[in-house]
Amino acid sequence: LPVIGTAVADLDTPAVLIDLDRLDRNIAHGAEVVARAGAEMRPHCKTHKTAEVARRQLAAGAVGLTVAKLGEAEALADASFDDIFVANEVVGAAKTARAVALARRITLAIGVDHLTQAQGLSAAFQDEARPLRVMIEVDTGQQRGGVEPGPAAAGLAEQIVRLPGLQLAGVFTHEGHDYDVPDTDLLPAVGRTAQQAMVATAQLIRERLGVPCRVSVGSTPSLIAGVVEPGVDEVRTGTYVYYDASMANVIGDFDSCALTVLATVVNRPTSSRTILDAGTKALSHDRRGGATILHTPGYGHVLEHPEAVITGLSDEHGVVTRGAEGMRIGEKVRIIPNHACPVSNLVDSVYAIRGDVVEEVWKVVARGRTT
Ligand SMILES: Cc1ncc(COP(=O)(O)O)c(C=O)c1O
């Protein structure tokens, strides 16, 4: 491709850039924190959705991959990856049929948090040669999916082990309520409490049912806080590969942020309004507000103009109303988005850069695989 070897400044915009040195540092750091605790990494690919980053994560010791959707798992299986956990519930005949087809190709695990989903999977898998591995989702405080820790999870486990076609593999949680704490000092306690509840739940299941039960956790703020409790088998962090402006709050600087959106200053209709060619279709609409550790002042951090605040977005426009005095029309700027994961879902390919030069172009193979 002619673009390889060109300067970042010569790329057309908007474009998503991945800083290879930062990416590799982030992957190595995550691997080290998890390995030091005696656990295994099964990174969540929702953040990057690329074969190239997944390959780097596996090369750094990851034991397998995590995704949110069957479609993402199919895309990664097509790219020759094996051992994938869909950390989400899969419901309906169309999906369970796809799960069967996929499980014939790769080692697959799927989340459940209700007997109804487990029965659907059991019906689809009961005549298969290999049982489907299922992981019980446990809510440790995020109040999204998941059964309560302890007896509720053990009760569901008891029902699952009786179903044909399924093999109970373990319990999992996304301790994502740590995103909402008001102060980073509170992170370790929140992460530890959630992970300890998981370890105790798995122990209860082992004791009651006499089966092995893996403990899978994962959230980037917990990883940043270095929390991997004894008894945790596997960590599924996602955002840690790229970080973003929100996670930079937790870390304290922007030096780990590997994903940026290259944009052009296109307009200054009035002295108080400067327009970038990156709107919701380049930065996503994620506004990390409120009194949480993820709060940012705008829709992204402009590296070249740290005082600039992107106060508004429409589809194709980013509106800077503060700190834009130094910006001139035609200038290219790099923006660290508030949330990296949805940004990966907005582009067909990303530019992997070293310093200011494009080294590779990566297809975002699991982009848009939302079913
Ligand atoms: C089920 C599940 N596991 C793991 C993760 C990874 O979280 P993070 O991106 O904070 O590392 C997420 C994030 O949304 C998730 O939903």
The ligand as an SDF file (V2000), in Angstrom:
LIG
                    3D

 16 16  0  0  0  0  0  0  0  0999 V2000
  -18.2920   -8.2280   29.9320 C   0  0  0  0  0  0  0  0  0  0  0  0
  -17.1030   -7.3290   29.8520 C   0  0  0  0  0  0  0  0  0  0  0  0
  -15.8920   -7.8210   30.1620 N   0  0  0  0  0  0  0  0  0  0  0  0
  -14.7910   -7.0760   30.1090 C   0  0  0  0  0  0  0  0  0  0  0  0
  -14.8460   -5.7480   29.7270 C   0  0  0  0  0  0  0  0  0  0  0  0
  -13.5640   -4.9570   29.6600 C   0  0  0  0  0  0  0  0  0  0  0  0
  -13.6140   -3.7710   30.3730 O   0  0  0  0  0  0  0  0  0  0  0  0
  -12.5050   -2.6540   30.1990 P   0  0  0  0  0  0  0  0  0  0  0  0
  -12.6500   -2.0940   28.8580 O   0  0  0  0  0  0  0  0  0  0  0  0
  -12.7670   -1.6940   31.2990 O   0  0  0  0  0  0  0  0  0  0  0  0
  -11.1720   -3.3130   30.3730 O   0  0  0  0  0  0  0  0  0  0  0  0
  -16.0850   -5.1840   29.3970 C   0  0  0  0  0  0  0  0  0  0  0  0
  -16.1980   -3.7890   28.9920 C   0  0  0  0  0  0  0  0  0  0  0  0
  -17.1980   -3.2650   28.6180 O   0  0  0  0  0  0  0  0  0  0  0  0
  -17.2490   -5.9940   29.4590 C   0  0  0  0  0  0  0  0  0  0  0  0
  -18.4490   -5.5150   29.1490 O   0  0  0  0  0  0  0  0  0  0  0  0
  1  2  1  0
  2  3  1  0
  2 15  2  0
  3  4  2  0
  4  5  1  0
  5  6  1  0
  5 12  2  0
  6  7  1  0
  7  8  1  0
  8  9  2  0
  8 10  1  0
  8 11  1  0
 12 13  1  0
 12 15  1  0
 13 14  2  0
 15 16  1  0
M  END
$$$$
